[in-house]
Amino acid sequence: MKKRTRWIALLAALLAIPVFAAAPKALSVIIGGVALDGKALWYDNQVYVPLESVSDALGGQYRLDQDRGVASVELARTAPAPHPAARANIQTISERRYSTGDNLKVLATVKNTGSVAARDIEVTCTFQSGYLGEITSSIANLPELQPGQRKTLEFWLYEQRIPDASGGRPYAQPMSVTGSFQPRGNDYVYVAGYWERVTHNLKFNFQNPNNTYN
């Protein structure tokens, strides 16, 4: 009876011992596709590696405060890639000039090629020549252009005629020479006694949805 009791006690003791998996012959640790430089240890079914090696594999910053007994890892935070802000984009898709000899008209068709509406649009047409430089500017305003919407605008070199005391024109105002402009094309104007080839350029200013101006 005593012998049987001993065998039962021995069996109970063996069952109480935890079963450990066999330690691997070679052990390497890979984090995010990066193999750790530090040595990996196997103990009590657990893998132990240097914290500094883990930090390096994760692209972090390892610090050890020996006085406080604190080891820390600062991981780099990857900011999300910024998405391009939705913006309007006003472009000229066609332009024509028409000379009347004493004045010049520009017809310009503009279009919003952006992804959002443009508001409070101001289009400035500046007229200039090689002889006189910048002559004048004409401004057109549009309250809004939706994406894909187009609009034809009209600009004049001189929007009004201002006669002097004698009923003539002040200096640098166009002078009418009836019929003489026709052979010279549609961009010549008789200005201050000279035929001038007048050119123009357009400039856009408008508000985006985020309240910034182009």
Secondary structure as UniProt FT lines:
FT   HELIX           2..16
FT   STRAND          30..31
FT   TURN            32..33
FT   STRAND          34..35
FT   STRAND          41..43
FT   TURN            44..45
FT   STRAND          46..48
FT   HELIX           51..57
FT   TURN            58..59
FT   STRAND          61..65
FT   TURN            66..69
FT   STRAND          70..74
FT   STRAND          90..99
FT   STRAND          104..112
FT   STRAND          118..129
FT   TURN            130..132
FT   STRAND          133..145
FT   TURN            147..148
FT   STRAND          150..156
FT   TURN            165..166
FT   TURN            171..172
FT   TURN            178..181
FT   HELIX           182..184
FT   STRAND          188..191
FT   TURN            192..193
FT   STRAND          194..197
FT   STRAND          199..207
FT   TURN            209..210
//
